[in-house]
Amino acid sequence: MTLSFDVTRRKLQLGSRDSTTGLYDKSYVETSIDMPIVSAEAAKKLLPVGSQVVFDRVGFTQDVVVEGDEIVTAADVYYLVQTVKLHWIGDSFVYRECQLSVLPYGYA
């Protein structure tokens, strides 16, 4: 059985630095990726022995995702990518395991 969920990745990009606060301007570039998202309980059954699930949800993808990106589902649920772990079999890349935390309702 193949799971495929079309979600939107909001890639974090830092702009110019504010001279007063020293913080960078944030902007996001949106792209569509395939990422099935499962609950923390379901992820514990899917992941290899010794894996630990810390956040609300886990997403699996072969697309490039980095910490700090946002994931948006078709139902307008926003997730923040907290951690990204690469999974390999031998020297072949298989998938990325992304631990996600749910952002507050109305975040956008």
N, CA, C and O atoms as a GROMACS GRO file, in nm:
protein
  432
    1MET      N    1   0.084  -0.118   0.000
    1MET     CA    2   0.000   0.000   0.000
    1MET      C    3   0.089   0.124   0.000
    1MET      O    4   0.183   0.134   0.079
    2THR      N    5   0.060   0.218  -0.088
    2THR     CA    6   0.138   0.340  -0.098
    2THR      C    7   0.058   0.458  -0.044
    2THR      O    8  -0.054   0.483  -0.090
    3LEU      N    9   0.114   0.529   0.051
    3LEU     CA   10   0.052   0.650   0.103
    3LEU      C   11   0.116   0.770   0.037
    3LEU      O   12   0.238   0.778   0.026
    4SER      N   13   0.036   0.863  -0.007
    4SER     CA   14   0.090   0.984  -0.065
    4SER      C   15  -0.004   1.100  -0.034
    4SER      O   16  -0.119   1.100  -0.077
    5PHE      N   17   0.046   1.195   0.038
    5PHE     CA   18  -0.033   1.314   0.069
    5PHE      C   19   0.038   1.434   0.011
    5PHE      O   20   0.157   1.458   0.035
    6ASP      N   21  -0.036   1.509  -0.066
    6ASP     CA   22   0.018   1.630  -0.126
    6ASP      C   23   0.010   1.742  -0.025
    6ASP      O   24  -0.100   1.783   0.013
    7VAL      N   25   0.122   1.793   0.020
    7VAL     CA   26   0.125   1.903   0.116
    7VAL      C   27   0.209   2.016   0.058
    7VAL      O   28   0.281   1.996  -0.040
    8THR      N   29   0.200   2.131   0.118
    8THR     CA   30   0.278   2.246   0.074
    8THR      C   31   0.391   2.269   0.172
    8THR      O   32   0.369   2.280   0.292
    9ARG      N   33   0.512   2.278   0.119
    9ARG     CA   34   0.629   2.310   0.201
    9ARG      C   35   0.654   2.459   0.191
    9ARG      O   36   0.667   2.513   0.081
   10ARG      N   37   0.659   2.525   0.305
   10ARG     CA   38   0.693   2.667   0.308
   10ARG      C   39   0.838   2.678   0.353
   10ARG      O   40   0.869   2.670   0.472
   11LYS      N   41   0.927   2.695   0.255
   11LYS     CA   42   1.071   2.700   0.281
   11LYS      C   43   1.108   2.834   0.343
   11LYS      O   44   1.079   2.940   0.288
   12LEU      N   45   1.172   2.827   0.459
   12LEU     CA   46   1.215   2.947   0.530
   12LEU      C   47   1.333   3.011   0.459
   12LEU      O   48   1.432   2.944   0.430
   13GLN      N   49   1.323   3.141   0.433
   13GLN     CA   50   1.434   3.218   0.378
   13GLN      C   51   1.454   3.341   0.464
   13GLN      O   52   1.359   3.412   0.497
   14LEU      N   53   1.578   3.366   0.500
   14LEU     CA   54   1.609   3.483   0.582
   14LEU      C   55   1.654   3.596   0.492
   14LEU      O   56   1.738   3.578   0.402
   15GLY      N   57   1.598   3.714   0.516
   15GLY     CA   58   1.632   3.831   0.436
   15GLY      C   59   1.738   3.916   0.504
   15GLY      O   60   1.830   3.865   0.567
   16SER      N   61   1.722   4.046   0.488
   16SER     CA   62   1.821   4.138   0.543
   16SER      C   63   1.805   4.149   0.694
   16SER      O   64   1.698   4.123   0.750
   17ARG      N   65   1.913   4.188   0.758
   17ARG     CA   66   1.916   4.198   0.904
   17ARG      C   67   1.870   4.337   0.948
   17ARG      O   68   1.914   4.438   0.892
   18ASP      N   69   1.783   4.342   1.046
   18ASP     CA   70   1.734   4.468   1.101
   18ASP      C   71   1.846   4.533   1.183
   18ASP      O   72   1.908   4.468   1.267
   19SER      N   73   1.872   4.660   1.158
   19SER     CA   74   1.983   4.727   1.225
   19SER      C   75   1.955   4.752   1.374
   19SER      O   76   2.049   4.763   1.453
   20THR      N   77   1.830   4.761   1.413
   20THR     CA   78   1.796   4.787   1.552
   20THR      C   79   1.793   4.659   1.635
   20THR      O   80   1.858   4.651   1.740
   21THR      N   81   1.717   4.560   1.589
   21THR     CA   82   1.700   4.438   1.668
   21THR      C   83   1.804   4.332   1.638
   21THR      O   84   1.831   4.246   1.721
   22GLY      N   85   1.863   4.336   1.519
   22GLY     CA   86   1.960   4.235   1.479
   22GLY      C   87   1.895   4.108   1.426
   22GLY      O   88   1.965   4.013   1.392
   23LEU      N   89   1.761   4.106   1.418
   23LEU     CA   90   1.689   3.990   1.368
   23LEU      C   91   1.676   3.998   1.215
   23LEU      O   92   1.672   4.107   1.158
   24TYR      N   93   1.670   3.882   1.152
   24TYR     CA   94   1.657   3.876   1.007
   24TYR      C   95   1.510   3.874   0.967
   24TYR      O   96   1.426   3.818   1.038
   25ASP      N   97   1.478   3.936   0.854
   25ASP     CA   98   1.343   3.929   0.800
   25ASP      C   99   1.317   3.787   0.752
   25ASP      O  100   1.402   3.726   0.687
   26LYS      N  101   1.198   3.734   0.784
   26LYS     CA  102   1.163   3.600   0.741
   26LYS      C  103   1.067   3.606   0.624
   26LYS      O  104   0.977   3.690   0.620
   27SER      N  105   1.087   3.518   0.528
   27SER     CA  106   0.992   3.501   0.419
   27SER      C  107   0.988   3.353   0.386
   27SER      O  108   1.078   3.277   0.422
   28TYR      N  109   0.882   3.312   0.317
   28TYR     CA  110   0.864   3.171   0.284
   28TYR      C  111   0.838   3.155   0.135
   28TYR      O  112   0.766   3.235   0.074
   29VAL      N  113   0.897   3.050   0.076
   29VAL     CA  114   0.872   3.014  -0.062
   29VAL      C  115   0.796   2.882  -0.060
   29VAL      O  116   0.840   2.785   0.002
   30GLU      N  117   0.680   2.878  -0.127
   30GLU     CA  118   0.594   2.760  -0.121
   30GLU      C  119   0.617   2.667  -0.240
   30GLU      O  120   0.625   2.711  -0.355
   31THR      N  121   0.628   2.537  -0.210
   31THR     CA  122   0.637   2.433  -0.312
   31THR      C  123   0.553   2.315  -0.267
   31THR      O  124   0.528   2.297  -0.147
   32SER      N  125   0.508   2.234  -0.361
   32SER     CA  126   0.427   2.117  -0.330
   32SER      C  127   0.517   1.994  -0.319
   32SER      O  128   0.602   1.972  -0.405
   33ILE      N  129   0.497   1.914  -0.213
   33ILE     CA  130   0.575   1.792  -0.194
   33ILE      C  131   0.482   1.678  -0.152
   33ILE      O  132   0.369   1.702  -0.111
   34ASP      N  133   0.530   1.556  -0.160
   34ASP     CA  134   0.458   1.439  -0.110
   34ASP      C  135   0.510   1.407   0.029
   34ASP      O  136   0.629   1.384   0.047
   35MET      N  137   0.419   1.406   0.128
   35MET     CA  138   0.460   1.374   0.265
   35MET      C  139   0.341   1.316   0.342
   35MET      O  140   0.252   1.390   0.381
   36PRO      N  141   0.339   1.184   0.363
   36PRO     CA  142   0.238   1.132   0.454
   36PRO      C  143   0.271   1.174   0.596
   36PRO      O  144   0.386   1.167   0.639
   37ILE      N  145   0.169   1.220   0.668
   37ILE     CA  146   0.186   1.266   0.806
   37ILE      C  147   0.105   1.174   0.896
   37ILE      O  148  -0.014   1.153   0.873
   38VAL      N  149   0.169   1.120   0.999
   38VAL     CA  150   0.102   1.029   1.092
   38VAL      C  151   0.118   1.080   1.235
   38VAL      O  152   0.207   1.161   1.264
   39SER      N  153   0.032   1.032   1.321
   39SER     CA  154   0.039   1.073   1.462
   39SER      C  155   0.163   1.012   1.528
   39SER      O  156   0.225   0.921   1.474
   40ALA      N  157   0.197   1.062   1.643
   40ALA     CA  158   0.313   1.012   1.716
   40ALA      C  159   0.295   0.865   1.753
   40ALA      O  160   0.391   0.788   1.746
   41GLU      N  161   0.175   0.825   1.791
   41GLU     CA  162   0.150   0.685   1.828
   41GLU      C  163   0.167   0.592   1.708
   41GLU      O  164   0.227   0.486   1.721
   42ALA      N  165   0.115   0.632   1.592
   42ALA     CA  166   0.128   0.548   1.473
   42ALA      C  167   0.274   0.542   1.428
   42ALA      O  168   0.320   0.439   1.379
   43ALA      N  169   0.346   0.652   1.444
   43ALA     CA  170   0.487   0.656   1.402
   43ALA      C  171   0.572   0.559   1.482
   43ALA      O  172   0.668   0.503   1.430
   44LYS      N  173   0.539   0.540   1.608
   44LYS     CA  174   0.616   0.447   1.693
   44LYS      C  175   0.610   0.306   1.638
   44LYS      O  176   0.705   0.229   1.654
   45LYS      N  177   0.500   0.270   1.572
   45LYS     CA  178   0.484   0.137   1.514
   45LYS      C  179   0.555   0.126   1.379
   45LYS      O  180   0.595   0.017   1.339
   46LEU      N  181   0.572   0.239   1.308
   46LEU     CA  182   0.631   0.238   1.174
   46LEU      C  183   0.784   0.251   1.175
   46LEU      O  184   0.851   0.199   1.086
   47LEU      N  185   0.837   0.319   1.275
   47LEU     CA  186   0.980   0.349   1.276
   47LEU      C  187   1.062   0.231   1.328
   47LEU      O  188   1.010   0.146   1.400
   48PRO      N  189   1.190   0.227   1.292
   48PRO     CA  190   1.276   0.119   1.340
   48PRO      C  191   1.290   0.119   1.492
   48PRO      O  192   1.268   0.222   1.557
   49VAL      N  193   1.326   0.006   1.547
   49VAL     CA  194   1.346  -0.007   1.692
   49VAL      C  195   1.453   0.092   1.737
   49VAL      O  196   1.555   0.108   1.671
   50GLY      N  197   1.428   0.157   1.848
   50GLY     CA  198   1.523   0.254   1.901
   50GLY      C  199   1.492   0.396   1.862
   50GLY      O  200   1.556   0.489   1.911
   51SER      N  201   1.394   0.418   1.773
   51SER     CA  202   1.355   0.553   1.733
   51SER      C  203   1.270   0.615   1.842
   51SER      O  204   1.196   0.545   1.912
   52GLN      N  205   1.279   0.744   1.856
   52GLN     CA  206   1.203   0.814   1.957
   52GLN      C  207   1.121   0.924   1.891
   52GLN      O  208   1.173   1.002   1.811
   53VAL      N  209   0.993   0.931   1.924
   53VAL     CA  210   0.905   1.035   1.872
   53VAL      C  211   0.880   1.134   1.984
   53VAL      O  212   0.828   1.096   2.090
   54VAL      N  213   0.915   1.260   1.961
   54VAL     CA  214   0.906   1.360   2.066
   54VAL      C  215   0.792   1.458   2.041
   54VAL      O  216   0.729   1.506   2.136
   55PHE      N  217   0.764   1.488   1.915
   55PHE     CA  218   0.666   1.592   1.881
   55PHE      C  219   0.531   1.533   1.841
   55PHE      O  220   0.513   1.411   1.848
   56ASP      N  221   0.436   1.618   1.798
   56ASP     CA  222   0.297   1.580   1.773
   56ASP      C  223   0.278   1.483   1.658
   56ASP      O  224   0.199   1.388   1.668
   57ARG      N  225   0.348   1.505   1.549
   57ARG     CA  226   0.328   1.427   1.427
   57ARG      C  227   0.464   1.394   1.366
   57ARG      O  228   0.566   1.454   1.399
   58VAL      N  229   0.462   1.296   1.276
   58VAL     CA  230   0.583   1.260   1.201
   58VAL      C  231   0.546   1.253   1.054
   58VAL      O  232   0.445   1.193   1.017
   59GLY      N  233   0.630   1.315   0.970
   59GLY     CA  234   0.609   1.311   0.826
   59GLY      C  235   0.724   1.237   0.760
   59GLY      O  236   0.838   1.242   0.807
   60PHE      N  237   0.694   1.168   0.651
   60PHE     CA  238   0.795   1.092   0.579
   60PHE      C  239   0.799   1.143   0.435
   60PHE      O  240   0.695   1.152   0.369
   61THR      N  241   0.918   1.175   0.385
   61THR     CA  242   0.929   1.227   0.250
   61THR      C  243   1.067   1.198   0.192
   61THR      O  244   1.163   1.175   0.266
   62GLN      N  245   1.075   1.200   0.060
   62GLN     CA  246   1.204   1.192  -0.007
   62GLN      C  247   1.246   1.330  -0.056
   62GLN      O  248   1.359   1.348  -0.103
   63ASP      N  249   1.157   1.428  -0.045
   63ASP     CA  250   1.187   1.564  -0.088
   63ASP      C  251   1.273   1.634   0.017
   63ASP      O  252   1.278   1.594   0.133
   64VAL      N  253   1.340   1.739  -0.026
   64VAL     CA  254   1.426   1.814   0.066
   64VAL      C  255   1.340   1.895   0.162
   64VAL      O  256   1.258   1.977   0.120
   65VAL      N  257   1.360   1.872   0.290
   65VAL     CA  258   1.293   1.946   0.397
   65VAL      C  259   1.399   1.973   0.503
   65VAL      O  260   1.478   1.884   0.536
   66VAL      N  261   1.400   2.095   0.558
   66VAL     CA  262   1.498   2.128   0.661
   66VAL      C  263   1.426   2.183   0.783
   66VAL      O  264   1.311   2.227   0.775
   67GLU      N  265   1.494   2.180   0.896
   67GLU     CA  266   1.438   2.233   1.020
   67GLU      C  267   1.404   2.380   1.003
   67GLU      O  268   1.482   2.457   0.946
   68GLY      N  269   1.288   2.420   1.053
   68GLY     CA  270   1.243   2.558   1.041
   68GLY      C  271   1.143   2.579   0.930
   68GLY      O  272   1.074   2.681   0.928
   69ASP      N  273   1.133   2.484   0.836
   69ASP     CA  274   1.032   2.493   0.731
   69ASP      C  275   0.894   2.469   0.791
   69ASP      O  276   0.881   2.414   0.900
   70GLU      N  277   0.792   2.512   0.719
   70GLU     CA  278   0.655   2.486   0.761
   70GLU      C  279   0.589   2.394   0.659
   70GLU      O  280   0.618   2.402   0.540
   71ILE      N  281   0.502   2.308   0.706
   71ILE     CA  282   0.425   2.218   0.622
   71ILE      C  283   0.278   2.254   0.639
   71ILE      O  284   0.230   2.269   0.751
   72VAL      N  285   0.207   2.270   0.527
   72VAL     CA  286   0.066   2.304   0.530
   72VAL      C  287  -0.012   2.194   0.459
   72VAL      O  288   0.020   2.158   0.346
   73THR      N  289  -0.114   2.139   0.526
   73THR     CA  290  -0.196   2.035   0.465
   73THR      C  291  -0.313   2.098   0.389
   73THR      O  292  -0.335   2.219   0.397
   74ALA      N  293  -0.386   2.015   0.316
   74ALA     CA  294  -0.503   2.062   0.241
   74ALA      C  295  -0.610   2.117   0.333
   74ALA      O  296  -0.691   2.201   0.293
   75ALA      N  297  -0.612   2.070   0.458
   75ALA     CA  298  -0.710   2.117   0.557
   75ALA      C  299  -0.662   2.243   0.629
   75ALA      O  300  -0.721   2.283   0.730
   76ASP      N  301  -0.557   2.307   0.579
   76ASP     CA  302  -0.499   2.429   0.638
   76ASP      C  303  -0.450   2.410   0.780
   76ASP      O  304  -0.464   2.498   0.864
   77VAL      N  305  -0.392   2.293   0.806
   77VAL     CA  306  -0.324   2.269   0.934
   77VAL      C  307  -0.176   2.298   0.911
   77VAL      O  308  -0.116   2.244   0.817
   78TYR      N  309  -0.118   2.380   0.995
   78TYR     CA  310   0.022   2.420   0.981
   78TYR      C  311   0.108   2.343   1.080
   78TYR      O  312   0.074   2.330   1.197
   79TYR      N  313   0.221   2.291   1.031
   79TYR     CA  314   0.318   2.221   1.114
   79TYR      C  315   0.454   2.288   1.098
   79TYR      O  316   0.487   2.336   0.990
   80LEU      N  317   0.531   2.290   1.204
   80LEU     CA  318   0.669   2.338   1.200
   80LEU      C  319   0.761   2.216   1.203
   80LEU      O  320   0.745   2.128   1.288
   81VAL      N  321   0.856   2.211   1.110
   81VAL     CA  322   0.951   2.100   1.106
   81VAL      C  323   1.053   2.122   1.217
   81VAL      O  324   1.130   2.218   1.214
   82GLN      N  325   1.053   2.032   1.316
   82GLN     CA  326   1.142   2.044   1.430
   82GLN      C  327   1.274   1.971   1.408
   82GLN      O  328   1.381   2.026   1.436
   83THR      N  329   1.267   1.847   1.358
   83THR     CA  330   1.388   1.769   1.334
   83THR      C  331   1.373   1.695   1.201
   83THR      O  332   1.263   1.663   1.158
   84VAL      N  333   1.487   1.670   1.138
   84VAL     CA  334   1.491   1.592   1.014
   84VAL      C  335   1.599   1.486   1.030
   84VAL      O  336   1.714   1.517   1.060
   85LYS      N  337   1.561   1.361   1.009
   85LYS     CA  338   1.656   1.251   1.019
   85LYS      C  339   1.654   1.174   0.887
   85LYS      O  340   1.548   1.133   0.839
   86LEU      N  341   1.772   1.153   0.830
   86LEU     CA  342   1.783   1.078   0.705
   86LEU      C  343   1.791   0.930   0.734
   86LEU      O  344   1.859   0.888   0.828
   87HIS      N  345   1.724   0.849   0.655
   87HIS     CA  346   1.728   0.704   0.669
   87HIS      C  347   1.792   0.645   0.544
   87HIS      O  348   1.755   0.680   0.432
   88TRP      N  349   1.888   0.557   0.564
   88TRP     CA  350   1.965   0.496   0.456
   88TRP      C  351   1.957   0.344   0.467
   88TRP      O  352   1.944   0.290   0.577
   89ILE      N  353   1.966   0.276   0.354
   89ILE     CA  354   1.989   0.132   0.350
   89ILE      C  355   2.118   0.116   0.273
   89ILE      O  356   2.124   0.138   0.152
   90GLY      N  357   2.222   0.075   0.346
   90GLY     CA  358   2.356   0.071   0.284
   90GLY      C  359   2.398   0.212   0.248
   90GLY      O  360   2.399   0.300   0.334
   91ASP      N  361   2.433   0.233   0.122
   91ASP     CA  362   2.471   0.367   0.078
   91ASP      C  363   2.360   0.434  -0.005
   91ASP      O  364   2.386   0.531  -0.076
   92SER      N  365   2.238   0.381   0.003
   92SER     CA  366   2.125   0.437  -0.072
   92SER      C  367   2.029   0.511   0.021
   92SER      O  368   1.982   0.455   0.120
   93PHE      N  369   2.002   0.636  -0.013
   93PHE     CA  370   1.906   0.716   0.064
   93PHE      C  371   1.765   0.662   0.041
   93PHE      O  372   1.728   0.632  -0.072
   94VAL      N  373   1.687   0.650   0.150
   94VAL     CA  374   1.551   0.597   0.138
   94VAL      C  375   1.446   0.707   0.163
   94VAL      O  376   1.362   0.732   0.077
   95TYR      N  377   1.451   0.773   0.281
   95TYR     CA  378   1.352   0.876   0.312
   95TYR      C  379   1.402   0.964   0.426
   95TYR      O  380   1.498   0.932   0.495
   96ARG      N  381   1.331   1.077   0.443
   96ARG     CA  382   1.354   1.167   0.555
   96ARG      C  383   1.240   1.151   0.654
   96ARG      O  384   1.123   1.150   0.616
   97GLU      N  385   1.275   1.140   0.781
   97GLU     CA  386   1.176   1.136   0.889
   97GLU      C  387   1.175   1.276   0.952
   97GLU      O  388   1.276   1.320   1.006
   98CYS      N  389   1.062   1.343   0.944
   98CYS     CA  390   1.051   1.480   0.994
   98CYS      C  391   0.955   1.484   1.112
   98CYS      O  392   0.837   1.451   1.098
   99GLN      N  393   1.004   1.524   1.228
   99GLN     CA  394   0.916   1.539   1.343
   99GLN      C  395   0.855   1.679   1.336
   99GLN      O  396   0.926   1.779   1.319
  100LEU      N  397   0.723   1.684   1.350
  100LEU     CA  398   0.647   1.807   1.328
  100LEU      C  399   0.571   1.846   1.454
  100LEU      O  400   0.519   1.761   1.525
  101SER      N  401   0.565   1.975   1.480
  101SER     CA  402   0.479   2.025   1.588
  101SER      C  403   0.368   2.109   1.524
  101SER      O  404   0.392   2.184   1.429
  102VAL      N  405   0.249   2.095   1.578
  102VAL     CA  406   0.134   2.166   1.524
  102VAL      C  407   0.143   2.313   1.564
  102VAL      O  408   0.168   2.345   1.680
  103LEU      N  409   0.122   2.402   1.467
  103LEU     CA  410   0.120   2.545   1.496
  103LEU      C  411  -0.022   2.585   1.532
  103LEU      O  412  -0.116   2.518   1.491
  104PRO      N  413  -0.040   2.692   1.608
  104PRO     CA  414  -0.175   2.730   1.656
  104PRO      C  415  -0.272   2.757   1.542
  104PRO      O  416  -0.233   2.797   1.432
  105TYR      N  417  -0.401   2.732   1.570
  105TYR     CA  418  -0.506   2.758   1.471
  105TYR      C  419  -0.505   2.905   1.431
  105TYR      O  420  -0.492   2.993   1.517
  106GLY      N  421  -0.518   2.932   1.303
  106GLY     CA  422  -0.516   3.069   1.254
  106GLY      C  423  -0.376   3.126   1.244
  106GLY      O  424  -0.358   3.248   1.240
  107TYR      N  425  -0.276   3.038   1.240
  107TYR     CA  426  -0.137   3.082   1.236
  107TYR      C  427  -0.107   3.167   1.114
  107TYR      O  428  -0.033   3.265   1.122
  108ALA      N  429  -0.166   3.130   0.999
  108ALA     CA  430  -0.137   3.199   0.873
  108ALA      C  431  -0.177   3.344   0.882
  108ALA      O  432  -0.160   3.419   0.785
   0.00000   0.00000   0.00000
